[in-house]
Amino acid sequence: MNAGAEVDGSCARVPAPSARSREGSLAEDGFVPSALGTREHWNAVYERELQTFQEYGDTGEIWFGEESMTRLIRWMQKHKIPLDASVLDIGTGNGVFLVELAKFGFSDITGIDYSPSAIQLSGSIIEKEGLSNIKLKVEDFLNLSTELSGFHICIDKGTFDAISLNPDNAFEKRKQYVKSLSMVLKVKGFFLITSCNWTKEELLNEFSEGFELFEELSTPMFSFGGRSGNSVAALVFQKK
């Protein structure tokens, strides 16, 4: 499961401002529940993308655009994250970011997704790239197996956004996400999140228990009606 760049390179599969509309049937946090937050939706998406890859070799979209991958890798390079540091991609989708990490030189990379078709697609793309040092696993981040733990870096590009739109008690699912993150990440480990549904201030509140803001990453600005802002928030948290 992942959200990404289907139209403008930033946020299309999981809508940004529209998801926080104050009209219609709202959850207590202001989100409009959506099929975009369900497992059934993402299974269908990746079944189609897998078929497209098998027929045409098209790997699919890059979530939040190529710039988002570059932004995260540059941060890891800037802070001299060791190439043998263990990295977990939460909701890896088509696994393209895993490929970029491996090409950069990271050697202990794991991608998880609750969609079996996503993991099958990721595996096919990784095999096509001739890479063998990437681990893939069908895993629901809200219902983790005990095998996942001790990661130095955890990355989320759109998965928390999608969970936030789940029609079935998204509030509790978000709380479970934070608990799961605390389970898999080492103390002093880093969590890199890119979101189009949450502002910096809201993310600080969501991850206030057990995590502290380490750095805010620069993202593209937009201007509309004489006002400027960011359509995407990219933050780095550190586990306390």
Secondary structure as UniProt FT lines:
FT   HELIX           17..20
FT   TURN            28..29
FT   HELIX           35..37
FT   HELIX           39..56
FT   TURN            63..64
FT   HELIX           66..78
FT   TURN            79..80
FT   TURN            83..84
FT   STRAND          86..90
FT   TURN            93..94
FT   HELIX           96..104
FT   STRAND          108..113
FT   HELIX           116..128
FT   TURN            129..130
FT   STRAND          134..138
FT   TURN            141..142
FT   TURN            146..147
FT   STRAND          151..157
FT   HELIX           159..163
FT   TURN            164..165
FT   TURN            167..169
FT   HELIX           170..184
FT   STRAND          185..195
FT   HELIX           200..206
FT   STRAND          211..216
FT   STRAND          221..224
FT   TURN            225..226
FT   STRAND          227..230
FT   STRAND          233..239
//
